[in-house]
């Protein structure tokens, strides 16, 4: 009897240690019910987003035989709404409640994605159809993506923003580990267009979860005689006069040029230069999830240790090294491992960039200016993204697919060097605080999320980081 109990004791001790590791600390954000529902919505929407991230370009590349230039144009169509609508959307968001905008956007996102399998089934699908879908998705991301970021500041205290963004990135990272494999299987069984129907269903579930949460939101009443254009210029003026925001926009905007140059060719490079099947591409994307999980778990600690500014610069350099490695390694004998390594490095770098970028810009902004600041910053960093996508597509078609990756890798490393050498980013070792914050004019009130009350943001959305919370 004693021998049997002695055998059980080591296993009992191991179980207790594992249980203690899984137990949430008393002050963990996930103990908050509202944040926990937001986290669940991000996780589910991100899982669907992984399907779209693979299925949409694979539909263009394999089913419609798109050229590199057409792939670049598809990306540019998704980015164009940010350039066109970000600034007026920021003024509008400062006048309306953000959670209903977020929910309606998630719903519209699902309906738009669902048109692709329907069009394929009816025999209507063309590149023009995909261009329209990309433009609509970009429009949703422009308004709802900004709304989703502001909703987070209504749920989480400002001094915990890095922790919250890191947890959001962990939710999307978990989806990135599972999602590509699931997407690869779905694409193999159903075809790339039909796999998008699964994404549509998941995003609808995400919207239903959001409907049940409550946040406290204060709307500042408009002053008599205040004009829309004056408020828009006020947002631009606020960003222009804040040296840290200007430096962040320059660094991340420069990185977006090279990020989009790489994004438009990497699927083509994998399928045409490396000879990978759609399923193999999906399995390679598991490495992206592994990289984002690692950075999401360690990102908050890295930021606390070296500072959010240096941590952001580290992310810029890490992603650049990933693109450069894929461009320089010979395709004959590396194949899938090199592609997976590039995705891993990009995942680490992108999370380090965006958890610190989002936290820094939100931390220095007064509450009444959050909508205009968010949209202005998104506009500034995404204006360069469209030309980056077109340059990457042109290089891929007229020089080589490898040249686009080389351009992206060298460019991202150069941006990280400039961000380190010049400007205030390097010296930001702790989260700053707003110089002033306006007192609420209206009392805070609980706001139930409901479709009938008010736009969406995926959960940190593609053009700025991907529909996963990195924007």
Backbone torsions as a table, in degrees:
resi	resn	phi	psi	omega
1	UNK	NA	-48.0	179.7
2	UNK	-63.0	-36.7	179.6
3	UNK	-64.3	-41.4	179.5
4	UNK	-63.9	-42.2	178.5
5	UNK	-65.1	-37.4	179.0
6	UNK	-63.9	-34.9	178.3
7	UNK	-68.8	-32.5	-177.7
8	UNK	-75.7	-28.2	-173.2
9	UNK	-58.1	-46.8	178.8
10	UNK	-59.6	-40.7	179.0
11	UNK	-66.9	-36.8	178.1
12	UNK	-63.8	-42.6	179.0
13	UNK	-64.0	-39.8	178.5
14	UNK	-64.6	-43.0	179.3
15	UNK	-62.4	-40.9	179.6
16	UNK	-65.3	-39.2	179.1
17	UNK	-66.3	-42.2	178.7
18	UNK	-63.9	-40.3	179.8
19	UNK	-63.9	-39.2	179.9
20	UNK	-66.5	-33.3	178.4
21	UNK	-69.0	-35.3	-178.4
22	UNK	-81.1	-18.2	-178.1
23	UNK	-71.1	131.4	-179.0
24	UNK	-71.4	138.8	173.2
25	UNK	-60.6	156.9	-175.3
26	UNK	-59.1	-31.0	-176.8
27	UNK	-103.4	16.5	-178.3
28	UNK	-66.8	141.4	-179.6
29	UNK	-59.0	-31.7	-177.7
30	UNK	-69.5	-9.3	173.5
31	UNK	-78.1	-13.6	176.9
32	UNK	-83.5	124.4	-173.9
33	UNK	-61.4	-43.3	-177.3
34	UNK	-65.5	-46.6	179.2
35	UNK	-64.7	-35.9	-178.9
36	UNK	-62.8	-38.3	178.2
37	UNK	-70.0	-38.6	176.0
38	UNK	-62.1	-42.8	178.3
39	UNK	-60.5	-43.6	179.8
40	UNK	-64.6	-40.3	178.1
41	UNK	-62.4	-42.9	178.8
42	UNK	-62.2	-42.8	-178.7
43	UNK	-61.1	-47.0	-177.6
44	UNK	-69.3	-45.0	179.6
45	UNK	-63.3	-37.9	179.7
46	UNK	-66.7	-35.6	176.7
47	UNK	-61.7	-43.2	175.6
48	UNK	-65.8	-37.4	179.6
49	UNK	-61.9	-31.8	177.4
50	UNK	-64.3	-34.5	177.9
51	UNK	-66.4	-46.5	179.7
52	UNK	-64.5	-39.8	-178.2
53	UNK	-57.9	-33.5	177.5
54	UNK	-92.7	-43.8	-171.1
55	UNK	-70.5	-37.0	-177.0
56	UNK	-66.8	-52.3	177.8
57	UNK	-67.2	-32.1	177.4
58	UNK	-68.3	-34.3	174.6
59	UNK	-60.6	-44.3	179.4
60	UNK	-67.6	-44.5	-172.8
61	UNK	-74.8	-41.5	-172.7
62	UNK	-97.8	-44.3	-176.8
63	UNK	-79.8	-41.3	-176.7
64	UNK	-102.6	-0.4	176.0
65	UNK	53.3	48.9	-177.3
66	UNK	-67.7	145.8	175.0
67	UNK	-83.2	165.0	175.8
68	UNK	-55.9	-39.2	179.0
69	UNK	-64.0	-40.5	177.4
70	UNK	-65.7	-36.9	176.3
71	UNK	-64.2	-40.0	176.6
72	UNK	-63.7	-40.2	178.9
73	UNK	-66.9	-36.7	177.2
74	UNK	-60.4	-44.2	177.0
75	UNK	-65.3	-42.4	-179.8
76	UNK	-62.0	-35.7	178.8
77	UNK	-65.4	-31.7	177.6
78	UNK	-74.4	-28.3	-178.0
79	UNK	-85.7	-30.4	-174.3
80	UNK	-51.5	-41.8	179.8
81	UNK	-60.4	-30.8	177.4
82	UNK	-61.7	-42.5	-179.8
83	UNK	-67.3	-40.0	-174.2
84	UNK	-79.3	-39.2	-166.9
85	UNK	-115.1	-10.9	-172.7
86	UNK	-57.7	-48.0	-174.9
87	UNK	-65.5	-51.0	176.7
88	UNK	-64.4	-31.3	178.0
89	UNK	-63.1	-34.8	179.3
90	UNK	-63.9	-42.8	177.1
91	UNK	-62.8	-44.6	179.8
92	UNK	-60.9	-42.7	-177.7
93	UNK	-65.3	-30.6	177.1
94	UNK	-71.8	-8.0	-179.1
95	UNK	-105.3	-12.7	-173.7
96	UNK	-125.6	167.0	175.6
97	UNK	-76.8	138.7	-169.0
98	UNK	-86.6	-34.7	-175.4
99	UNK	-62.6	-44.3	176.3
100	UNK	-60.8	-35.1	176.7
101	UNK	-62.2	-42.9	178.0
102	UNK	-59.2	-47.5	-176.1
103	UNK	-67.2	-46.4	-179.6
104	UNK	-62.2	-38.0	178.3
105	UNK	-62.7	-42.8	177.2
106	UNK	-59.8	-41.2	179.7
107	UNK	-65.6	-45.0	179.0
108	UNK	-64.7	-35.5	176.7
109	UNK	-59.6	-45.2	-179.9
110	UNK	-62.7	-44.2	-179.0
111	UNK	-65.0	-38.2	-179.4
112	UNK	-67.8	-45.6	178.7
113	UNK	-61.3	-35.8	-177.9
114	UNK	-66.4	-20.5	179.9
115	UNK	-68.3	-24.7	-176.9
116	UNK	-67.3	-52.1	176.8
117	UNK	-63.6	-32.9	177.9
118	UNK	-64.7	-44.8	179.7
119	UNK	-64.7	-38.5	178.9
120	UNK	-65.6	-40.7	-179.5
121	UNK	-65.9	-35.4	-179.1
122	UNK	-85.3	-5.8	-179.1
123	UNK	79.4	20.2	-177.7
124	UNK	-98.4	-9.9	-168.0
125	UNK	-68.8	127.6	176.3
126	UNK	-139.5	173.4	175.5
127	UNK	-64.1	-34.4	177.6
128	UNK	-60.7	-41.1	176.6
129	UNK	-59.3	-45.1	179.6
130	UNK	-65.3	-35.5	176.3
131	UNK	-60.8	-43.3	179.3
132	UNK	-64.5	-43.7	177.3
133	UNK	-59.3	-45.6	178.9
134	UNK	-59.9	-40.0	-179.8
135	UNK	-67.0	-42.2	178.6
136	UNK	-64.6	-44.2	177.9
137	UNK	-59.1	-43.3	178.7
138	UNK	-61.8	-37.4	178.1
139	UNK	-64.9	-42.1	176.8
140	UNK	-63.2	-46.0	-179.9
141	UNK	-60.4	-36.1	-176.4
142	UNK	-61.8	-47.5	-176.6
143	UNK	-87.8	-52.5	-175.3
144	UNK	-72.2	-31.8	177.3
145	UNK	-61.7	-43.0	176.1
146	UNK	-65.0	-41.8	179.6
147	UNK	-60.5	-40.2	-177.8
148	UNK	-64.8	-36.3	179.3
149	UNK	-68.4	-37.2	179.4
150	UNK	-71.6	-35.4	177.0
151	UNK	-56.8	-38.9	179.5
152	UNK	-59.8	-39.0	179.7
153	UNK	-69.8	-17.9	176.2
154	UNK	-84.9	-15.5	-178.4
155	UNK	-100.5	-33.4	-171.1
156	UNK	-119.3	139.7	174.8
157	UNK	-63.5	150.3	-174.9
158	UNK	-61.2	-35.3	-177.4
159	UNK	-74.0	-2.8	177.5
160	UNK	-115.4	17.8	-176.6
161	UNK	-66.2	-40.6	178.6
162	UNK	-61.4	-43.1	178.2
163	UNK	-61.5	-43.1	-178.9
164	UNK	-66.1	-44.7	179.0
165	UNK	-65.3	-34.6	177.3
166	UNK	-65.5	-41.0	177.8
167	UNK	-67.1	-40.2	176.2
168	UNK	-60.2	-42.5	178.0
169	UNK	-64.7	-33.2	177.2
170	UNK	-66.2	-38.5	177.1
171	UNK	-61.3	-47.9	-179.9
172	UNK	-69.3	-30.8	179.1
173	UNK	-68.2	-39.0	175.5
174	UNK	-60.0	-39.3	176.5
175	UNK	-65.7	-34.2	-179.2
176	UNK	-71.5	-24.0	175.2
177	UNK	-74.0	-45.5	-176.3
178	UNK	-85.5	-39.9	-170.8
179	UNK	-56.6	-49.1	-177.8
180	UNK	-60.6	-39.5	177.7
181	UNK	-64.4	-43.9	176.8
182	UNK	-62.1	-43.6	179.6
183	UNK	-61.5	-42.3	179.5
184	UNK	-60.6	-42.2	178.6
185	UNK	-66.3	-44.8	179.7
186	UNK	-61.7	-41.9	-180.0
187	UNK	-64.5	-38.8	179.3
188	UNK	-67.2	-40.8	-176.7
189	UNK	-80.0	-38.5	-170.2
190	UNK	-112.9	-16.7	-171.5
191	UNK	91.3	152.7	-175.4
192	UNK	-59.6	-46.2	-178.8
193	UNK	-61.6	-44.4	-176.6
194	UNK	-68.3	-27.6	178.4
195	UNK	-62.5	-25.4	-179.6
196	UNK	-66.1	-21.7	177.2
197	UNK	-62.8	-32.4	178.6
198	UNK	-67.0	-40.9	176.5
199	UNK	-59.3	-44.6	-179.3
200	UNK	-57.7	-42.2	-179.8
201	UNK	-65.6	-42.2	-179.3
202	UNK	-64.7	-40.4	-179.8
203	UNK	-66.9	-34.8	175.4
204	UNK	-63.4	-39.2	175.7
205	UNK	-61.8	-42.6	177.8
206	UNK	-57.6	-43.3	179.4
207	UNK	-63.4	-38.6	178.8
208	UNK	-64.3	-38.4	177.4
209	UNK	-63.7	-41.6	-179.1
210	UNK	-64.2	-31.3	-178.4
211	UNK	-61.6	-23.6	-175.0
212	UNK	-90.4	-4.4	-175.2
213	UNK	-91.9	159.8	177.1
214	UNK	-125.1	137.3	175.4
215	UNK	-131.6	158.9	175.2
216	UNK	-97.4	121.0	-178.8
217	UNK	-131.6	136.5	179.2
218	UNK	-112.2	124.0	176.1
219	UNK	-103.9	127.5	177.6
220	UNK	-82.1	124.5	179.0
221	UNK	-65.8	143.3	-180.0
222	UNK	-68.4	137.3	175.0
223	UNK	-75.3	146.5	-179.7
224	UNK	-59.9	134.1	177.6
225	UNK	85.2	-3.1	179.0
226	UNK	-71.8	126.9	-178.0
227	UNK	-100.8	150.8	179.9
228	UNK	-55.5	-46.4	-177.2
229	UNK	-63.9	-36.3	178.3
230	UNK	-65.4	-40.1	178.7
231	UNK	-67.4	-39.0	177.9
232	UNK	-61.2	-46.0	178.4
233	UNK	-64.8	-30.6	177.1
234	UNK	-62.9	-39.5	176.9
235	UNK	-64.9	-44.1	177.1
236	UNK	-61.6	-41.9	-178.5
237	UNK	-65.0	-40.2	179.7
238	UNK	-60.5	-46.6	-179.6
239	UNK	-66.2	-43.4	-177.0
240	UNK	-61.9	-34.4	-176.7
241	UNK	-84.9	-4.9	-179.6
242	UNK	-105.6	108.9	-172.8
243	UNK	-60.4	-35.8	-179.2
244	UNK	-67.8	-42.7	179.0
245	UNK	-63.4	-39.3	177.8
246	UNK	-63.2	-44.3	-180.0
247	UNK	-64.7	-41.0	178.7
248	UNK	-63.7	-42.6	179.2
249	UNK	-63.3	-40.2	179.1
250	UNK	-65.4	-44.1	-177.2
251	UNK	-68.9	-50.2	-176.1
252	UNK	-75.5	-32.7	175.3
253	UNK	-64.6	-42.2	175.7
254	UNK	-62.2	-41.7	178.6
255	UNK	-62.5	-35.3	-178.2
256	UNK	-64.4	-30.0	175.5
257	UNK	-56.2	-49.3	-174.1
258	UNK	-80.1	-31.8	175.4
259	UNK	-60.0	-47.5	-177.7
260	UNK	-72.5	-30.9	174.9
261	UNK	-61.5	-37.2	178.6
262	UNK	-76.8	-40.6	-175.5
263	UNK	-60.3	-37.3	-174.2
264	UNK	-72.8	-17.6	-177.0
265	UNK	-112.2	-12.7	-169.8
266	UNK	-67.1	-35.3	175.6
267	UNK	-66.6	-43.1	177.3
268	UNK	-62.4	-40.9	179.5
269	UNK	-62.9	-41.1	-178.8
270	UNK	-67.7	-42.7	-174.9
271	UNK	-83.0	-32.8	-174.1
272	UNK	-101.8	-41.5	-179.9
273	UNK	-84.4	-40.8	-178.7
274	UNK	-92.6	-14.4	177.1
275	UNK	72.2	27.5	-178.7
276	UNK	-81.6	143.3	174.8
277	UNK	-77.0	167.6	178.0
278	UNK	-59.2	-39.4	179.3
279	UNK	-67.9	-39.0	178.5
280	UNK	-65.9	-36.5	175.8
281	UNK	-62.5	-44.4	178.4
282	UNK	-59.6	-43.4	179.2
283	UNK	-67.4	-34.0	177.8
284	UNK	-63.2	-32.7	-178.5
285	UNK	-68.8	-11.6	172.5
286	UNK	-60.3	-32.9	177.9
287	UNK	-63.2	-34.4	174.7
288	UNK	-60.4	-45.0	177.6
289	UNK	-61.3	-41.2	178.9
290	UNK	-61.7	-41.1	179.2
291	UNK	-65.6	-41.9	-179.6
292	UNK	-71.4	-34.2	175.2
293	UNK	-62.4	-47.1	-179.9
294	UNK	-59.2	-47.5	-178.5
295	UNK	-69.4	-32.5	178.9
296	UNK	-68.8	-39.0	179.0
297	UNK	-71.1	-41.5	-175.0
298	UNK	-94.0	-14.2	-172.8
299	UNK	-58.7	-44.9	-179.7
300	UNK	-62.8	-40.4	179.4
301	UNK	-67.8	-41.5	178.6
302	UNK	-62.2	-44.3	179.3
303	UNK	-62.5	-40.8	179.4
304	UNK	-67.7	-31.4	-175.9
305	UNK	-81.3	-47.1	-175.3
306	UNK	-107.5	-9.8	179.7
307	UNK	103.3	147.8	-178.9
308	UNK	-64.3	-32.7	178.7
309	UNK	-65.7	-57.3	176.2
310	UNK	-58.9	-33.7	179.0
311	UNK	-64.4	-39.1	177.4
312	UNK	-63.9	-43.8	179.2
313	UNK	-62.8	-38.7	176.6
314	UNK	-59.6	-39.2	177.7
315	UNK	-64.3	-41.1	177.3
316	UNK	-57.6	-46.4	-177.2
317	UNK	-69.3	-37.7	-177.6
318	UNK	-63.6	-44.9	179.3
319	UNK	-65.1	-38.2	178.3
320	UNK	-62.1	-39.4	178.3
321	UNK	-64.5	-33.5	178.1
322	UNK	-64.4	-48.8	179.4
323	UNK	-64.3	-39.2	-178.4
324	UNK	-65.7	-39.3	-179.7
325	UNK	-63.5	-41.4	179.8
326	UNK	-67.3	-35.0	-179.5
327	UNK	-70.3	-32.7	-173.1
328	UNK	-93.3	-25.2	-178.5
329	UNK	-74.3	139.4	-179.8
330	UNK	-68.5	138.9	-177.0
331	UNK	-73.6	-21.5	-172.0
332	UNK	-61.9	-36.8	-173.3
333	UNK	-125.6	-1.9	179.0
334	UNK	-99.2	-48.7	175.0
335	UNK	52.0	-125.9	-174.6
336	UNK	-58.5	-40.8	179.7
337	UNK	-58.4	-40.5	179.3
338	UNK	-66.6	-40.3	178.5
339	UNK	-64.5	-42.8	179.1
340	UNK	-65.0	-39.5	179.2
341	UNK	-64.1	-41.4	177.6
342	UNK	-59.3	-44.6	-179.8
343	UNK	-64.6	-38.4	177.8
344	UNK	-61.1	-47.9	-179.0
345	UNK	-64.6	-39.2	177.4
346	UNK	-63.7	-42.0	179.6
347	UNK	-60.1	-44.5	177.9
348	UNK	-62.1	-49.1	-176.3
349	UNK	-64.0	-44.8	-176.8
350	UNK	-63.2	-40.0	179.2
351	UNK	-65.9	-44.6	178.9
352	UNK	-61.6	-37.5	178.4
353	UNK	-64.5	-53.0	-165.9
354	UNK	-82.8	-29.8	176.7
355	UNK	-66.7	-32.1	179.0
356	UNK	-84.0	-38.8	178.4
357	UNK	-61.3	-48.7	-179.3
358	UNK	-65.2	-42.4	-177.4
359	UNK	-66.0	-43.2	-178.1
360	UNK	-64.8	-46.0	-175.9
361	UNK	-70.4	-32.1	177.5
362	UNK	-75.2	-34.2	-175.9
363	UNK	-66.4	-31.1	-175.4
364	UNK	-93.5	1.7	-171.9
365	UNK	-108.1	128.7	174.4
366	UNK	-61.2	152.1	-175.2
367	UNK	-55.1	-44.1	-175.2
368	UNK	-67.6	-13.8	-176.8
369	UNK	-106.6	1.1	-172.2
370	UNK	-61.1	-41.8	-178.8
371	UNK	-62.9	-49.5	-178.6
372	UNK	-68.3	-38.1	176.9
373	UNK	-63.4	-46.5	-177.5
374	UNK	-60.3	-47.5	-178.7
375	UNK	-68.9	-37.3	177.5
376	UNK	-63.7	-44.6	-179.6
377	UNK	-66.3	-40.5	178.0
378	UNK	-63.8	-39.8	178.2
379	UNK	-62.0	-45.8	-176.8
380	UNK	-64.3	-37.9	-176.8
381	UNK	-85.0	-16.1	-178.2
382	UNK	-102.4	-12.7	171.6
383	UNK	-57.3	-42.7	178.0
384	UNK	-73.4	-15.0	-174.5
385	UNK	-68.6	-40.3	179.8
386	UNK	-60.0	-53.2	175.1
387	UNK	-57.2	-35.7	178.0
388	UNK	-61.1	-43.3	178.6
389	UNK	-63.9	-42.0	-179.6
390	UNK	-67.8	-38.5	177.0
391	UNK	-63.8	-44.5	179.1
392	UNK	-61.1	-42.4	178.0
393	UNK	-65.5	-41.3	-180.0
394	UNK	-64.8	-45.2	177.7
395	UNK	-61.5	-41.9	-179.1
396	UNK	-63.7	-34.8	-177.4
397	UNK	-85.9	-37.1	-172.3
398	UNK	-101.6	-17.7	176.8
399	UNK	-115.6	-78.4	175.5
400	UNK	-170.7	157.3	176.3
401	UNK	-62.1	-35.2	179.8
402	UNK	-63.2	-35.6	-177.3
403	UNK	-64.2	-33.9	177.3
404	UNK	-63.9	-42.4	178.5
405	UNK	-66.6	-38.3	177.6
406	UNK	-64.3	-43.9	176.5
407	UNK	-57.7	-44.4	-178.6
408	UNK	-66.1	-45.1	-176.9
409	UNK	-64.7	-48.7	-179.9
410	UNK	-64.5	-42.1	-178.9
411	UNK	-63.2	-43.5	-179.6
412	UNK	-64.9	-39.0	177.1
413	UNK	-64.9	-38.1	177.6
414	UNK	-64.7	-41.9	177.9
415	UNK	-61.7	-42.4	179.4
416	UNK	-63.6	-37.5	178.2
417	UNK	-65.8	-44.4	179.4
418	UNK	-65.0	-40.5	179.2
419	UNK	-64.3	-33.0	179.7
420	UNK	-75.6	-38.4	-174.3
421	UNK	-82.1	-31.0	-172.4
422	UNK	-126.7	151.8	175.2
423	UNK	84.8	176.1	-172.9
424	UNK	-86.2	-4.8	-172.7
425	UNK	-59.9	-45.2	-176.7
426	UNK	-56.0	-33.3	-174.8
427	UNK	-88.0	0.2	-178.6
428	UNK	-84.5	100.9	-175.9
429	UNK	-102.7	-14.0	175.1
430	UNK	-140.1	160.6	178.3
431	UNK	-66.4	127.6	176.1
432	UNK	-76.7	179.1	177.8
433	UNK	-126.1	158.0	178.0
434	UNK	-61.9	145.1	176.4
435	UNK	-66.1	-32.2	175.7
436	UNK	-153.4	153.2	176.1
437	UNK	-136.2	131.8	-176.1
438	UNK	-75.8	139.8	176.4
439	UNK	-71.4	141.3	179.3
440	UNK	-62.9	138.9	178.2
441	UNK	-89.5	-33.8	177.0
442	UNK	-105.9	147.9	176.5
443	UNK	-65.8	145.6	178.7
444	UNK	-66.6	142.9	179.6
445	UNK	-138.2	149.3	177.8
446	UNK	-68.1	135.7	-178.3
447	UNK	-121.4	104.0	176.1
448	UNK	-70.4	135.9	178.1
449	UNK	-74.9	124.8	178.6
450	UNK	-150.4	141.0	-178.3
451	UNK	-60.8	-32.1	-175.9
452	UNK	-76.6	-11.3	-174.0
453	UNK	-85.6	-30.8	-178.9
454	UNK	-121.8	NA	NA
455	UNK	NA	175.5	-155.1
456	UNK	-112.9	162.2	158.8
457	UNK	-142.4	134.0	177.6
458	UNK	-59.6	-133.5	179.1
459	UNK	-132.4	118.4	-156.0
460	UNK	13.8	116.8	-158.0
461	UNK	-107.0	155.6	-171.1
462	UNK	-35.2	-65.1	-169.3
463	UNK	-60.0	-32.2	-178.2
464	UNK	-90.4	-23.9	177.7
465	UNK	-166.1	-23.7	-179.5
466	UNK	126.1	155.5	-174.5
467	UNK	-75.8	68.4	-173.4
468	UNK	-153.0	12.6	177.4
469	UNK	95.5	5.6	-178.4
470	UNK	-93.8	0.2	-179.3
471	UNK	-94.4	NA	NA
